[in-house]
Amino acid sequence: MTGLAGIQDAGPGDLTFVANKKYLPYLKTTNASAVIAASGTTSDRLTLLLHPEPYFAFMQAVRIFYPARRYAPGTHPTAVIAESARIDATAHVGPNVVIEDHCTVGKNTAILANDFIGESSEIGDDCLLYPNVTVREKTLIGNRVIVHSGTVIGSDGFGYATSGGVHHKIYQVGRVVIDDDVEIGANVTIDRGTLGDTHIGEGSKIDNLVQIAHNVKMGKGCILVSQVGVSGSTKLGDYVVAAGQVGIVGHIDIGDGVQIAAQSGVARGIEAGTTVFGSPAREKIRAMKIEACVGKLPEYVKQLRELERKVSAISDDDQKS
């Protein structure tokens, strides 16, 4: 194999994959030299590599063809590092990085250009912080965490007490705690707890442009897609999926395995294992029935007016008789 490509674009020497049944017809036309496909797939013209999870298998092939970049140990001369900070000798600290007092950076972690690490923060082993990441004070980041550019971890939560017509800032003195194997996209904001912790569970994946408010507790393996907003003190169980532009109010519980469809508005807690849709979010099948009825409202209104006209005519006839 000399390269990788999608099944429609692959040529001789390329390895490709098919994980979605709708792409199976391309097995008859693709010019790929080999295809990773689901167990039981057959072809009389191609070399097939069968795997129960073809997409996962293809991702492993990508890692072989395109190994992850390894950053050389050492600290750039323009970095500003407090004397009390502890940076492992195998870590990479890039240009213009600022690391404040009492911070720790673990083995093989890369802190790239223009990153800021606030006082008393801890970053584990094998992490990668892309350029222009801000990690505010007292943040705890586990091992193998990836943070993309423009993200702010530990920003102040949005809290104010109104007195005498003036909004007075409530100081946010808690932390953000991020467990192992989390990936956080670009331009994400994760607010620190007001008093306790905002917690992101192990293995969770957060897309670009997501807002997570103060004191949110997120379980392991959650997926939050772009432009999701989670309000303060909400609890997400394990393996919750929130699709693009989902909005979740504060102080509610979302159970394990809940799936929330795109652009849904969640205004109350959701039981474990439920799939919801709409605004306000309802159980998916019920929400789809409601949506189908809403689409027919003009016809229903027309029919209702016709019925009103007929009833009115019958009433007029009865009065005349």
N, C-alpha and C positions, 0 to 999 in steps of 0.2 A: 504494500500500500504506500502511495506517495502523498496522499492528501485526504481531506475530509470535505464533504459537501452535502447539501440537502438533496433529497432523492430526485427532485426535478432538474437540478443543476449539475448533478454529479457526472463526471466523465471517466474514461479509462484511467485506472490507477486510484480512483477515489473510493473511500469507504463511506457508506451512508447508513441510514436507519429508517425503519418505518415502525412507529408506535401507535399511530391512529389508523383505524380501519379504513377511513376514507382515502388514505394514501396507498392502500394495497394495489389498486389498478396500475400504479406507476411501476410496479414490479415487472410489468410487461414492456415498459418503454425506457426505463432508466438505463443509462450507459455506465453505471457504477460497476466496479470490479467485484465488490462484495457489499452485502446488505446485512445489517444487524436487524433481526426480526423476532417477533414473539414465537414462543414454542408452538410447533404445529404448523407454521407457515411453510408452504411449498413453492418451488419454482423450477421449471425445466430449463431455464437459461442463465440463472445467476448462482453465484456462490453465496449461500446464506449462513450467517452465524446466528444460531438460535439462542435466545435468552428469555427467561420469564419476565424480565423488565428491560426491554430493548433501549428505552430512552436513557435509563441509568447506565446501561452498558456502553452506550455511545458517549456519554459524558466521561467515562473512564478512558475511552480512546482519545477524546479531546485532550485530556491531561497528559497523555503520552506524546501526542504531536505538539502540544503547546504547554510545556512545563511551566509551573508558576515561577515567577521571578524571585530570585533570592537576593536580598539586600545585604551588602557587605557590612560586617560589624564595624562599629566606630561612630564617632560623633563629629559632625561638621563643625568647622571652626566658628561659624556664625551663630551656632546654637547657644542659647542662654540657659544654663542649668544651675539650679541652686546647689550649694555645697552639701546640703542635707539630703538631696535626692540620691536614690540608689538606682543606678542604671546597670543592668547586667552587661558583662563584657561582650556578649554575643549580639547585643541589640544594635539596631541602626537608628541614629538620630540625625535627621536631615537638616538642610539649611533653614536658619531663622526660626527654628523650634524654640519654644519657651517651656521649660519644666520647672515648676515652682517647688517650694520647700516641702520636704518630707514625702515626696512622691517615690514610687517604685515602678520600674519597667522590667519585665521579665525576659527570659531567654528567647533569643531569635525574634524578638518583636521589632517591627519597623515603624518608626514615627517619622512621617515624611514632612516635606517642606511646609513651613508656616503653621504647624500644629501648635496648639496651646494646651498644656496639661496643668490644671489648677492644683493648688496646695492640697497635700495629703491624699491625692488620688493614687490608685493602684491599678496597674495594667499587667495582665498575666503574660504567659509564655505564648509565642507563635502568633501574636496578634499583628494586624496590619491596619494602620490608620493612614488613609490617603491624605493628600495635601489639604490644608485649610480646614481641619477638624478642630473643634473647640470642646475640650473636656473640662467642665467646671470642677471646683473644689470638692473633695471628699468622694469623688466617684470611684466605684469599684468595678473593674472590668475583668472578666475571667480569661480563660485560655482560648486561643484560636478564634478570637473575635475579629471581624472585619468591619471597619467603619469607613464609609465613602465620603467624598469631599463635601464640604459645606454643612456638615451635620454638627449640631450643638447638643451635647449631652450634659444635663445638669443645669439647664437654664431655669430661671425663677418660674415657679408656678404662677398662674393668673389668679391671685387672691387679694381682695380688697374688703375692708370694713368701712361702710358708709356711715359717717356721723356728721351731723350739721350740714348736710348737703355736699360733703367732701368725701371723696374716695381715698381712704388711707391704706397704704400698702401693708399687707401682711408679710412679714419677712419669712422667706422660705429657707429653713435651716436643716432640712433633711438631706437625703442622698439619692443617687441613682445607683442601683446594683444590677449589673448585667452578667448573666451566667455564661458558661462555656458555649462555644460553637454558635454564637449569635452573629448574624450579618445584618448590618444597618445600612440602608441606601443613602443616596445623596440628599442633602437639604432636609434631613429629618430633625425634628426637635423633640427631645425627651426631657420633660421638666423634673426637677428634683422634688422630693417630698416636702410638704410643708413642715412636718416634724419627723415623720418616719421615712420609709424608703419608697421610691418608685422602683419596681422590680420587673426585669425582663427575663423570662425563663429560658432554660437551656435549649439550644437548637432552634430558637425562634428566628424568623426571617422577616425583616421589615423593609418594604419597598421605599422608593424615593417619595419625598414630600408628605410624609406621615407626621401627625402631631399626636404625642402621647402626653397627657397632662399629669399633674402632680398626684402622687400616691396611687397610681394605677398599678395593679398586680397582674402580670401576664404569666400564664403557665408555660410549660415546655412545648416546643414544636408548633407554636402559633405562626400564622402567616397573615400579615397585614399588607394589602396591596396599596398602590399609590393613592394619595390624597385621603386616606382614612384619618378620621379624628376620633380619639378616645378621650372622653372628659374625665375629670378628676375622681379618684377613689373608686373607679370601676374595677371589677375583678374579672379577668378572662381565664377560663380553665385551660386545660391542656388541649393542644391541637385545634384551637379555634381558627377559622378562616374568615377574614373580612375582606371582601372584594373591593374594587376601586370605588372611592368616594363614599364609603360607608361612614355614617355619623352615629356615635354612641354616646348617650347622655351619661352623666355622672352617677355614682353611688348605686350601681346595679351590679348583679352577678350574671355573667354569661357562662353557661355550663360547658363541660368538656365536649369537644367534637362538634360544637355548633358551627354551622356554615351560614354566612350572611351574604346575600347576593348584592351585586353592585348597586350603588346609589340608594341603599336602604337606610332608613332612619330608625334607630333602635331606641325606644323610649322607656322600655321596661325590661326586667330580667328575662332570660331565655333558658329553658330547660336543656339539659345535656342531650346531645345527639339530634337536635332540631335544626332543620334548614328553613331559613326565613327569607322573606322578600318584601319589598315595598316600603312606603313611608306613610303611616307608621308600619314598621316591620311586622308581618304576620306569617304564620306557618305557610310554607311555600304553596301548597296546593290550594288552600283557601285564598291566598293573595292572588294567585293566577285566575281563579274564578271571578274574584272581584274585578280584576283588571279587564277580563273579558267582558264583563257587564258594563264597565265604564266606557269601553270602546263603542258600545251600542246605545249609549245614552241618547244621542240625537233621534234615533229611530223610536226609542221608548217614549221620549217626550212627544214626538209626533203622534204615536198611537194613543198616548194618554189624552192629548188634546182632542183627538177624534172621538174617544170614548166620552169625554166631558161634553162635547157637542151633542152626541147622541143622547146622553142622559138628560141634558138640558131640554132637547127637543121632546123627549118622552114626558118630561115633567110639565112642559108647556101644554101638551096634548091632554094630559090628565086634568090640568086646571080648567081647560076649555070644556071638557066633558063634565 
